[in-house]
Amino acid sequence: MTANGKSRPHAKQVLIVDPDDRFAVILRRALGSEYSLEHVSHIEDGTARLKGKGVDVVLLNWDWPKSQPPAMKTKCQELLNEASSLNASIPVLVFTWDQKRECAMEATRLGASDVFLQPLDVLELKFALDRAYRRVTLERDLAAARALAPFSHIPGLIGNSKAMQRIYELVGKVAGVHTTVLIRGESGTGKELVARAIHRLSQRSEKPFMAFSPSALPETLLEDELFGHEKGAFTGAQQSRRGRFEEASGGTVFLDEIGDLALSMQVKLLRVLQERTLERLGSSTQVPVDIRLICATNRD
């Protein structure tokens, strides 16, 4: 946090791969707190570091292939390959004392984003780092947008904020697996819309989607509505009737405000979830049910 209470901007993460740490020390002083510099002395360590997260730009000493065996050139290329293989490729800026044009051409051919001759102009390098950082940030944003593309136009859901992008991502993840889902949120925030979106993207999309609010009925009628009854189960039950769970066979049932459900009904609901069977009112016969249950609540 800054003195006025605002958060500091994210420091740009620069990985320096150089056998000599003096360059890193000088650069750290020159660039200031806008950059967070990490130094490794071996190319293998640099390549391994790229397999993790948090690196935005790489600065690579390109003189290693000249001063050490030819195998070092291969290791430099392995680092460049690793940097370019990521979803949002990490720019690699190389620096060298070699004034020959062929050196710069070879580095760019192998994947370097830019080549700088020693001694370095720190201001010029800073501009290059800023340019590389903007590029990698844009590529990461585009990669994230492409990942959300299948879910960002779900009928009934509108918005492109970070919160909505998170919703799209979660909907896409849970739609592909058969699991019970609990949606939490304040009343009127669109929990049923999210439930319908999950159903549309799931393998059950061609089967029924039934939305029901348990609080709309007293407990005695609620059990009959959900589980159904057999003929003669109570006065007026002149014929058997399937409940909502059976009617939605193969599909999805959305129960709104599940927190309002009586404890006795919650126990029966748990049995449906665990055993995939139910008993109609007035019967002891186990009826198999194949439904996905999505519940919602406005409680924490």
N, C-alpha and C positions, 0 to 999 in steps of 0.2 A: 504493500500500500504506500501511496505517496503521502506527503504532509497534509494535503487537502482531502484525504480519504479515498481518492480514486485508485483503482487497481493499476499496477504498472503493466505496460504492454508486454506480451510474451517475448522473451529474448530469442533472437535468431540463433539456432544451434549450428555451430560450425565445427566440423571434425577436421583437424590438421593431421595429415599423415606424413611424417618427416623424421628421419633418424636423429636430427639435431633439434633440441627443444628451444634453442635460442630464438628462432623465428617465431614460435608460438608466444614466447614471453614478450617480444617486441610488439607483436600484433595485438596481443591482449591489452597492452597499455594504449596503443594507438586507436583501437576501435571503441573502447569504452564499454559501458554496461548494456548497450543496445544488442551486443553480441555475447553469446556464451560459447567460449572456445574450449574444445576438448582435444588433447594431444595424445597421439599414439606413435611409438617409435618403430613399429614393424607393420609392413603392409598386411600381413595375415591378420593382425589385430584390427586394422581398419576394415578389412573385408568382413570379419566377424561382427564388428560393431554395427555395420550396415544391416545386418540381419535382424537387429533389434529395432527399436523405435526411437524417435527423438532427434534424428539428424536431418538438417535442412539442406546444408551445402557441405561439400568436401573440398579441402585444399590439399593437393597431392604434389609432393616433390617428385618431379619427373626425371631428376638426374640419377636416380638409383640405377636404372638400366645401364648407365654409362660407367658407374663406379663399381658395380658388383656384377657377378656372373649373369649370363643371359636369362637364367631362371627368374631373376628379379623382374625382367620385362614381362614375363608371363604372369607373375603375381600382380603387377600393376594392371594388366589387362583383366585379370580375374576381379579385381576391385571395381574397375569400370563396368564390367559385365553385371556385377551384383547391383551396382547403383542404378543401372538402366533397366534391370529386370523387375523392379518394384512397380506397383500399380501407378504411382506417381513418381517417375524417375527422379533421383537425386542428382542435381548438377555437380559435376566434378571440375574444379578449376585447377589446372596444373601450373607449376612455376618451375623455371629452369634457367641455367646460365648459358645454355646452348643457343647461340645466335643464328644457327643455320635454319633456313626456311623448312628444310625437310623434317626437322625435329617437331616443329609446330604442326605440320601437316600430318605426321604420323600420330601425334597425340589426339588430334581432332578426329582422324580416321578411326581410331580405336574407341572413341566415345567421349573424349573430353569436351566440356562445354566451352571452355576458353583457355587460352595459353598466355602466361605472363612471363616476361623476361626479367631476370634479376639484374640489378637490385630493383626491388619492387617499389612502385609509387603507391603509397598507402591510400591516398585519396582515390586514385584510379581503381585500386582493388576494392575499396569500399563501395564504389558505384557498381562494380561488377557483382559483388556479393548481394547488394540490394536488388539488382536486376534478377539474379539467380533465385533469390528468395521469393520474389514476386511470382516468378515462373512456376516454381515448385508448389507454391500456395495455390495458384490457379489450377494446376493439374490435379492437386488433391481435391479441390472443391468440385472439379468436373468428374473425378472418379467417384466421389460420394454421390453426386447427382445421378450418375449412370447407375449406381447400385440401387438408388431409390426409384429409378424410372418405372419399373414394373408396378410400383405401388403408389406413385404420386398422383395418379388420376383415378382413384377409386371412387365410383359413384357414391354420392352422398357426403363425401369428405372433401372439404375445401380448405386451402391454406398452404403457405410455403414457408412458414416461420420455422425456427429450429425445433420448437415444441411439436409442430405438426409433422415435421420430417421424422422426429423420433416416433411419433404415433404410426406413421406409414411403415417405418422399419419394424416396429413391434408387431403390427398387423401382419406384415409379410412373413415374419418368423413363426408366429403361432398358428397361422393359417395352414402351414404345411405339415403340422404334426397333430395327432389326435390326442388332445389333452383338455382337461377342464380349465376354463379361463375365468378369472375374476377381474372385472373392470371397476376401478374405483374413480370417483369423481363427484363433484357437486351436482345437484339436481339441475337438469336443463343443459348440461354440457355435451350431450350427444352420445351417451354410452350405448344406446340402442343402435345408433348409426355405426359405431365401431364394431358392435356385435354382428351387424348385417354385413359389414365389409369383410370380417373374418370368414363368415359363412360363404360369401361370394368367391373368395379366393381359395377356399378349401376344396377337397375332393368330394365334399357333400353338397356342392353348390346346386346340383340338379335335384336334390331332395328338399323336403319342406323346411322352412324356417318359421318357427312359431315363437312369438314374443308374448310374454305373460307377466302380469304384476301380481304377486301373491297377496299384496296388501289390499287388492280390490275385492277380495272375498273373505268371509269368515272361515275359520279353520275347518269347520264341518263340511262346508261346500268346496273348499280348496282341495281337500284330499280326493273328493269325487272328480273334480275338474282335472287334476293331474294324473291320477291313477285309474280312473274309471270305476265301474261297478258291475256286479253280476245281477241278473234278474232276481228280485226279491230281497236284495241287500238291505233295503229300507222301504218304508211306506212310499208308494208311488213309483218304485223301481220295477216297472212292468216288463222291461227288457234290458238285456246287457248293453253296456256302452263302453267304448274304448276311451281312455283318457288322453290328455295332450301328449304324454310321453309316447304312447303307442301310435298316435296319429302322426307323430313326427318321425317315425321309424326311418333310420338311415340319414336323417337330417340333423338340424340343430334346434335346440330349445333355449331361448333367452329368458331368464328369470330376473326381473328388475327388482331392485331393493330387497335383496335376499336377506339382509339384516333384520327385516321386519317379520321374517318367517318364524312361527312358533317353534320352540325347541323340539317338540314331538315330531313335527314335520321335517325338521332338519335331520333327525335320526333316520326317518324313512327315505329321505333324499340321499343320505349317505349310502344307504344300502343299494339304491339304484346305481350310484356311481361305482361302488366297489364290486358288486356282484352282477351288474348289468341285468338285473331282473326286478320285477315288481309284482305285487299282489293287488288285484282289484278289490274294492270293497265287497265284502260278502263272499270272498273266495280265499282258499289257502294255496291255490295253484300258482306256481312261479311262472310268470310270463316273461320271456326274454325281450329285452329292449336294446336297440342299437341307436343311441343318440349321442350327440355331443352337447354338453351343457355349458352354456356361458351365463355367468351370473354378474350382477352389478350391485353396487352399494354406494351410498354417499357417506358412509362411515369410514373412519381410518382403521 
